[in-house]
Amino acid sequence: MDAEGLVSTEALEWTAPVLARVDDQDTLPHALLQRVQKGPRRPLAEVKEPITGTWRTVTAGQFWEYVNKIAQGLIGMGLEFGDPVAIMSRTRYEWMVLDFAAWAAGLVPIPIYETSSKAQIEHIISDAKVKFAVTESVVMANLVAAAAEDVNAEVTILSLDQGAMGELEAAGVSVPAAEVTARTNQLTLDSVATIVYTSGTTGTPKGAVISHGNFTDLNKNSHLWMPEVADFPRSRMLLFLPLAHILARFLQVFVVTGEGVIGHTSDIKTLLPDLASFRPTFLLVVPRVLEKIYNSADAKAGTGAKKTIFRWAANVAIEYSKALDTPEGPSRQLRMQRKAGDALVYSKLTSMVGGNVGIIISGGAPLSERLAHFFRGAGLPIQEGYGLTETTGPLSVNTPHLTKIGTVGPTLPPMRTKISDEGEVLVKGPAVFQGYHNRPDLTAATFDEDGWFRTGDLGWIDRDGYVSITGRMKEVIVTAGGKNVIPSTLEDSLRGHPLISQVIVVGDKRPFIGALITLDDEMMPIWLKNKGLDPMTVSQAVRHPEIRASLSAAIDRANEGVSRAESIRKFEILSTDFTEANGLMTPSMKMKRGEVLKRHSADIDALYGGPAEQS
């Protein structure tokens, strides 16, 4: 990457091979039916029983039958072909049923994040003209009802906690099964499958219109591209990320239309025991989860010999992983060291995620190379990927056989990627969305004159077709001296520190680069104990010399990876974190950079001794 011009000197375009063709009847209900026909008695899902905590098996045939009953119920509720059905819930089995039932009935499920504000819900109801909604709880139902009232919309609302599924089954008793079949047969690849409203790092959420063909073309090719993930009967995925996010939704379809088994859990407090009892073979995570696992393991190692052993084992895992990428591979001594590290450290990590995980797919944000090497060396290979709502989730991903740590993998078939003259990643192919709902102006502006979708991300493609993402075009900082700086490079490096929760690099039109840092209040007590320090509040920690010294050392290490003009010269610790609750993070854990800069403008001015024009 050319730091000044932000343009790659590597390959500028890559076309992935087309592995499968789809016809006009290859819609989502058809994809599910193919799974059922392969083996109606084979397990498709496992559902956790609330009282016993055991997992109940649901076969493909049972799932198909239940989906069709709920589809009859949706029709019985008076919903016409193409009508929207809003779903507001945490990740759970019933959401998956509602998705496939809505598709079978020719409807358009509209996801709403469980944490969405009333204003966001009002926008979705109004923009999508929602008439029917299913929420998880009564509290959510009341919130949707209040939002609907404020925009003068008549919305029928059912709550899962108040027997919504039973009500739908009852409503469908008088609806002939043939009517569901007729609705399904009306669908084509161009039929709208869902409208996903972006979580909105900048302004009002936009509704990305995604078709059945967007899902099924990418899905069908992905199964052939990486069959070792979900296309065999022993494959198991426990989904715990929000189903309102397109990547979780795509992977749910990916598993259901493969041959494996899917489970759902939404309570982070029970995640570890759920992983232990479900024993997944692969997981979908965001990098922050992996950072937390590593930092927690490091902190819990304490001090003295245990800490020394953990740090030694971590370094061995990293060196072992790096050696895997060399022609000669790991040396005999390194293999022996890794074996010892497994007995002492790595086996405990693998048991934490159920002891059966062979692949972890990481997306949503960049993962540091150090962590990627650590987990691979420890026996938990991380397959980092990249995608957007507008590309129906994944656009590129590393696979077990095609991996380059530090990249987001090769472009998935049947997609094409290109780097513009400005260094922006451009995309073409069947997974690219139909456009933004009710926003033809915005849709037109998102595509260039040749029909390439503008991702807004900076990146490059190497000569083997592996994609690397370096930052967002709108986030590039231009210092007073005219230096272009991509803030994510430093931010991603710093977030690996156990004390750091969030970090924002600043310096636009300023004489040097600075940073605002927030502290991780979960990790801080453990860190303080290991350092022999007394417990303290975040407010007290902001000025504590040892905490500032530790963060200063972390910044020095991060600065080693950039030029002096790009390095952080000054930082400040904030007493409050960036969270979804205070409006500074999206539900998918992306920082709302513009809002952070606006709300913390006084802190930024203090960092530089005054506003930009006075500096």
Number of C-alpha atoms within 10 A of each C-alpha: 16 9 14 10 12 21 19 21 12 14 16 19 18 21 18 16 14 15 14 16 10 14 10 11 17 21 28 26 25 18 19 20 16 15 20 22 11 11 14 17 13 19 21 28 25 20 19 20 10 8 6 7 12 14 16 13 17 18 19 25 19 17 20 21 12 18 25 22 24 28 33 29 27 28 25 19 17 11 18 14 17 18 19 25 28 28 25 27 24 24 24 19 17 17 24 19 19 22 24 25 26 32 29 29 31 30 28 26 27 23 26 28 22 19 15 19 15 17 12 19 21 23 19 24 27 17 13 19 16 22 18 21 23 23 26 23 18 15 11 20 20 14 18 27 20 16 23 23 13 13 12 12 17 14 19 16 20 21 22 19 11 13 11 17 21 13 17 20 20 17 20 21 14 11 18 13 14 10 14 25 17 13 19 22 16 14 26 18 20 14 20 23 29 25 26 25 26 22 25 17 18 12 10 13 15 22 24 23 24 28 25 23 26 26 27 24 25 28 27 21 21 21 19 14 18 17 14 15 27 25 19 14 13 13 20 26 26 23 24 20 21 22 27 25 22 25 23 20 22 19 21 20 21 24 23 22 25 24 25 22 26 27 25 25 20 16 12 11 8 10 16 15 15 23 22 15 16 23 19 25 22 23 22 20 19 19 25 18 11 19 18 19 14 20 18 16 16 20 21 16 18 17 16 9 10 15 17 14 16 22 15 14 25 25 18 22 29 21 18 23 24 18 17 15 13 9 7 8 14 18 12 9 9 16 15 12 16 26 16 14 22 19 11 14 21 24 14 14 18 18 15 18 23 18 18 18 22 19 21 22 19 25 22 21 20 25 26 18 15 19 20 23 25 25 22 22 26 26 19 22 22 29 24 28 27 25 20 18 22 26 27 25 25 25 28 24 26 25 23 14 8 12 19 19 22 18 26 26 25 27 26 25 25 23 23 19 26 23 24 18 12 13 23 24 27 22 25 20 21 19 27 25 24 17 21 21 18 14 12 11 10 13 16 14 11 17 17 11 9 7 13 19 24 19 18 16 18 26 25 29 26 17 12 11 20 22 30 24 19 20 20 17 18 11 19 19 21 19 19 15 12 13 19 18 27 22 23 20 19 24 19 19 21 25 22 23 19 22 24 20 22 21 26 21 24 24 23 21 18 21 17 21 24 21 21 20 25 21 25 18 15 13 19 22 18 20 21 18 14 16 12 10 12 8 14 12 11 19 13 10 19 18 14 12 10 13 18 16 11 13 21 16 12 17 22 15 14 18 20 11 13 15 10 12 16 23 21 21 15 14 22 19 22 20 15 15 20 23 17 17 12 9 15 21 22 20 22 18 17 17 21 20 16 15 16 16 17 10 12 14 13 13 16 22 15 12 18 19 12 13 15 15 7 9 12
